[in-house]
């Protein structure tokens, strides 16, 4: 097991290839330990070089609605106003602090997703 820091795209690709080879190794084995360490190093490299931005608040709301099989009428009950749903989805109106709190509390949408600019 020769593990080293991932410093380049070449190192990253080699690490991915090796992880693919040993991915199903049993825990508490030499290869299992190697897979665990490699996955940590790969994750660190990806976080630094391929960051994933928080989703647009409107897209986050739509995604959560889809997951929960909610209608716009259901969302109106969360936001408090039926007319606000269309205005928010068409981006004519911004989310208020009260709406953000309700979306977080009732739909469990992370604040980070709701507070980004759109």
VEXVOZA-160077 format. One line per 8 residues: number of its first residue (from 0); their letters; for each residue z negated, y, x of C-alpha. Coordinates in steps of 0.001 Angstrom, whole numbers, plus 500000, padded with zeros to 6 digits. Each point is the difference from the previous one (the first is absolute). Example, Ala and Ser with C-alpha at 12.3 -4.5 7.8 and 13.67 -1.06 7.14 Angstrom:
// residues 2
0 = AS = 492200 495500 512300; 500660 503440 501370
This chain:
// residues 118
0 = XXXXXXXX = 500000 500000 500000; 501239 503144 501688; 499187 502971 497819; 500657 503564 501061; 500133 503396 498352; 503155 500782 498021; 501483 503072 501650; 503686 499843 499138
8 = XXXXXXXX = 502400 498870 497320; 500894 497040 502226; 496313 498974 500230; 499709 500430 496237; 502992 497750 499276; 498753 497341 502417; 496578 500090 498371; 501520 499634 496529
16 = XXXXXXXX = 502048 497023 501177; 496959 498340 501551; 497863 500637 496913; 502680 498409 497847; 499851 496884 502207; 496209 499620 499776; 499365 501564 496593; 498795 496766 498372
24 = XXXXXXXX = 497764 498952 502884; 496600 498669 498985; 497014 502329 500289; 497717 499632 503018; 502770 498606 502168; 501641 501600 503011; 503104 500865 497979; 497937 501077 496994
32 = XXXXXXXX = 498090 502472 502172; 503252 501210 501534; 501487 500575 496535; 496960 502013 498942; 500083 502235 503085; 503777 500448 499774; 499785 501033 496359; 497441 502687 500899
40 = XXXXXXXX = 502182 501330 502821; 503102 499976 497799; 498183 501834 497224; 498805 502676 502443; 503531 500490 501343; 501462 500217 496489; 497361 502499 498884; 500885 502247 502941
48 = XXXXXXXX = 503793 499616 499924; 500816 499227 496356; 497417 501857 497906; 500270 499602 496256; 499469 503199 498087; 498020 500087 496788; 502295 499690 496996; 501056 502967 497936
56 = XXXXXXXX = 497321 500513 497281; 502494 499608 497157; 501370 496771 501466; 496441 498737 500531; 499203 500651 496335; 503189 498297 498808; 499336 497006 502257; 496443 499624 498705
64 = XXXXXXXX = 501194 500349 496405; 502490 497215 500608; 497305 497789 501520; 497745 500584 497006; 502869 499795 497484; 499132 503471 498716; 502174 502211 497858; 500313 503769 500239
72 = XXXXXXXX = 497829 500133 496883; 497282 498080 501848; 500265 502416 502914; 499684 502941 497615; 496555 498687 499043; 498999 500033 503661; 501377 503490 500625; 498826 501411 496699
80 = XXXXXXXX = 503314 501470 498834; 503115 498238 498756; 502296 502877 500960; 498614 500054 503559; 501397 496572 500843; 503625 501109 499635; 499331 503258 501827; 498325 498185 502886
88 = XXXXXXXX = 502677 497313 500250; 502722 502655 500004; 497965 501840 502683; 499766 503159 497912; 496211 499850 500063; 497654 499072 502837; 497046 497687 499597; 496724 501815 499408
96 = XXXXXXXX = 496769 499032 501684; 498747 498554 496700; 503175 497900 499639; 499669 498748 503570; 496402 498985 499391; 500943 498197 496768; 502902 498191 501669; 497725 498908 502820
104 = XXXXXXXX = 497098 498961 497788; 501952 498313 497207; 503061 498625 501807; 498447 499556 503444; 502790 501931 501733; 498745 501099 503436; 499339 503697 500437; 502248 500005 503095
112 = XXXXXX = 502948 499088 497808; 499227 502610 497365; 499315 502918 502325; 503215 500035 502020; 502601 502718 499430; 502933 499254 497747
